[in-house]
């Protein structure tokens, strides 16, 4: 009610960060707030989301609970820097059929000759 643009699960620096049950509770509060006020507030799960498969679960939860209007960076963002390397690794695997080691990923080191 104070006018925030986003709510966030945590700083991502705690021992336990974004969890599905806590995130679902927060997302449902956003839906109730939107239903009551017609104001959209964004959601940012932070920490604990380190794989592309984890990210898909959160994207699915947003879609199911809030709808397609929240599936953009105005209303949904990941606060999980470790997620980037796994997304890069999955894209590399999709393009080459192989998984690259960390030193081939831009976030994990330099890429010899690019890819």
C-alpha positions as CSV (number, residue, x, y, z in Angstrom):
1,X,0.0,0.0,0.0
2,X,3.1,2.3,0.3
3,X,3.6,2.4,-3.4
4,X,6.4,-0.1,-4.2
5,X,7.2,-1.0,-7.8
6,X,8.6,-4.5,-6.9
7,X,8.7,-6.9,-4.0
8,X,11.6,-9.2,-3.6
9,X,12.0,-12.5,-1.7
10,X,15.4,-11.6,-0.1
11,X,18.7,-10.1,-0.7
12,X,20.0,-13.3,-2.1
13,X,22.8,-13.3,0.5
14,X,21.0,-15.3,3.2
15,X,21.3,-19.0,3.8
16,X,17.8,-19.6,2.6
17,X,16.5,-17.3,-0.2
18,X,13.7,-17.6,-2.7
19,X,11.6,-20.7,-2.1
20,X,8.5,-21.8,-4.1
21,X,6.1,-21.7,-1.1
22,X,7.2,-18.2,0.0
23,X,7.2,-17.0,-3.6
24,X,3.7,-18.4,-4.2
25,X,2.4,-16.6,-1.1
26,X,4.0,-13.3,-2.3
27,X,2.6,-13.7,-5.8
28,X,-0.9,-14.3,-4.5
29,X,-0.6,-11.2,-2.4
30,X,0.3,-9.3,-5.6
31,X,-2.7,-10.7,-7.3
32,X,-5.0,-9.7,-4.4
33,X,-3.5,-6.2,-4.4
34,X,-4.0,-5.9,-8.1
35,X,-7.6,-7.1,-7.9
36,X,-8.3,-4.5,-5.2
37,X,-6.4,-1.6,-6.7
38,X,-5.8,-2.3,-10.4
39,X,-2.1,-1.6,-9.7
40,X,0.5,-4.0,-10.9
41,X,3.5,-4.5,-8.6
42,X,6.5,-6.6,-9.9
43,X,8.1,-9.6,-8.3
44,X,11.8,-10.5,-8.0
45,X,12.8,-13.9,-6.6
46,X,16.4,-13.5,-5.4
47,X,18.9,-16.2,-4.5
48,X,18.5,-20.0,-4.8
49,X,17.5,-20.0,-8.4
50,X,20.7,-21.2,-10.1
51,X,19.5,-23.4,-13.0
52,X,17.4,-22.8,-16.1
53,X,15.1,-25.5,-15.0
54,X,14.5,-23.6,-11.7
55,X,13.8,-20.5,-13.7
56,X,11.1,-22.2,-15.8
57,X,9.3,-23.2,-12.6
58,X,9.1,-19.6,-11.5
59,X,8.1,-18.4,-15.0
60,X,5.3,-21.0,-15.0
61,X,4.2,-20.0,-11.5
62,X,4.0,-16.3,-12.6
63,X,2.0,-17.2,-15.7
64,X,-0.4,-19.4,-13.8
65,X,-1.0,-17.0,-10.9
66,X,-0.7,-13.6,-12.5
67,X,-1.0,-14.2,-16.3
68,X,1.0,-13.2,-19.3
69,X,1.0,-9.4,-18.4
70,X,3.6,-10.2,-15.7
71,X,5.9,-12.1,-18.0
72,X,8.2,-9.2,-18.8
73,X,11.0,-7.2,-17.1
74,X,8.6,-4.5,-16.0
75,X,6.9,-6.9,-13.6
76,X,9.2,-9.9,-13.2
77,X,13.0,-10.2,-12.8
78,X,15.3,-12.8,-11.5
79,X,17.7,-11.8,-8.8
80,X,20.0,-14.7,-9.3
81,X,23.4,-14.0,-10.9
82,X,24.4,-17.7,-10.8
83,X,21.5,-18.4,-13.2
84,X,23.2,-16.6,-16.0
85,X,26.0,-19.2,-16.4
86,X,23.5,-22.1,-16.5
87,X,21.4,-20.3,-19.2
88,X,24.6,-19.8,-21.2
89,X,25.5,-23.4,-20.7
90,X,22.1,-24.6,-21.9
91,X,22.3,-22.4,-25.0
92,X,25.7,-23.7,-25.7
93,X,24.4,-27.3,-25.4
94,X,21.5,-26.5,-27.6
95,X,23.8,-25.1,-30.3
96,X,26.6,-27.7,-30.1
97,X,25.1,-30.8,-28.5
98,X,27.8,-30.7,-25.8
99,X,28.0,-29.1,-22.4
100,X,30.9,-26.6,-22.0
101,X,33.0,-26.4,-18.9
102,X,33.0,-23.3,-16.8
103,X,36.1,-21.8,-18.4
104,X,34.3,-21.6,-21.8
105,X,31.4,-19.6,-20.3
106,X,31.7,-15.8,-20.4
107,X,30.6,-15.5,-16.8
108,X,33.0,-18.2,-15.8
109,X,36.1,-17.1,-17.7
110,X,37.1,-16.1,-21.2
111,X,35.8,-17.9,-24.3
112,X,38.8,-19.0,-26.5
113,X,38.0,-17.9,-30.0
114,X,34.3,-17.3,-29.1
115,X,31.5,-19.7,-29.9
